Amino acid sequence: MFPMVAFHHESQRLAVGTHDGPIGIYDVRTSAKWKILEGHTKNVTALAFDSKGNWLASYSAGDLTMKLWKIGNIGFFSTIMGGTGKCSKEVDLKPLKNAPDPHADVNK
């Protein structure tokens, strides 16, 4: 089960956040895994592409970080070889006081 996805229509890329931190980016045109972004240590809560599809922002409520990834225009060999991406910018966030856990089981 995946907590968060984002789709960029023009590039036809789908970003999928996981419960354990990595983000998979898939090329919908070829049905192939394009890249894996590693950096979050807990579940990815939100994902968003910029309007041109060159950047991906990710947020994890679990590890309290927001990351910015450069994913577009990164070179031919990097694109065809896939691989792991690196974070371009990271922001550590402080927990909100008395905030509910966004991943708590509401059916309990």
Residue pairs with C-beta under 8 A, 6 or more apart in sequence:
1 19
2 16
2 17
2 18
2 19
3 17
3 18
3 19
3 43
3 44
3 45
3 103
4 16
4 17
4 44
4 45
4 46
4 47
5 14
5 15
5 16
5 17
5 47
6 14
6 15
6 47
6 48
6 49
6 56
7 13
7 14
7 15
7 28
7 49
8 14
8 15
8 49
8 53
10 52
10 53
11 49
11 53
11 72
12 27
12 28
12 29
13 25
13 26
13 27
13 28
13 34
13 49
13 53
13 71
14 25
14 26
14 28
15 23
15 24
15 25
15 26
15 47
15 49
15 56
15 58
16 23
16 24
16 25
16 26
17 23
17 40
17 43
17 44
17 45
17 46
17 47
17 58
18 24
18 43
18 44
19 43
20 42
20 43
21 38
21 39
21 40
21 41
21 42
21 43
21 44
21 60
21 63
22 36
22 37
22 38
22 40
23 36
23 37
23 38
23 40
23 44
23 47
23 56
23 58
23 69
24 33
24 35
24 36
24 37
25 33
25 34
25 35
25 36
25 37
25 56
25 71
25 85
26 32
26 33
26 34
27 34
33 82
34 79
34 82
35 71
35 82
35 83
35 84
35 85
36 82
36 83
36 84
36 85
37 56
37 58
37 69
37 71
37 84
37 85
37 87
38 84
38 85
39 58
39 65
39 67
39 69
39 86
39 87
39 90
40 58
40 60
40 62
40 63
40 65
40 67
41 60
41 62
41 63
42 60
42 61
42 62
42 63
43 60
43 61
43 62
43 103
44 58
44 59
44 60
45 59
45 60
45 61
45 62
45 102
45 103
46 57
46 58
46 59
47 56
47 57
47 58
47 59
48 56
48 57
49 55
49 56
49 57
50 56
50 57
52 72
53 71
53 72
54 70
54 71
54 72
54 73
55 68
55 69
55 70
55 71
55 72
55 88
56 68
56 69
56 71
57 66
57 67
57 68
57 69
58 66
58 67
58 69
59 65
59 66
59 67
60 66
61 101
61 102
61 103
62 103
64 92
64 93
64 94
64 95
65 90
65 91
65 92
65 93
66 90
66 91
66 93
67 87
67 89
67 90
67 91
68 87
68 88
68 89
68 90
69 85
69 86
69 87
69 88
70 85
70 88
71 85
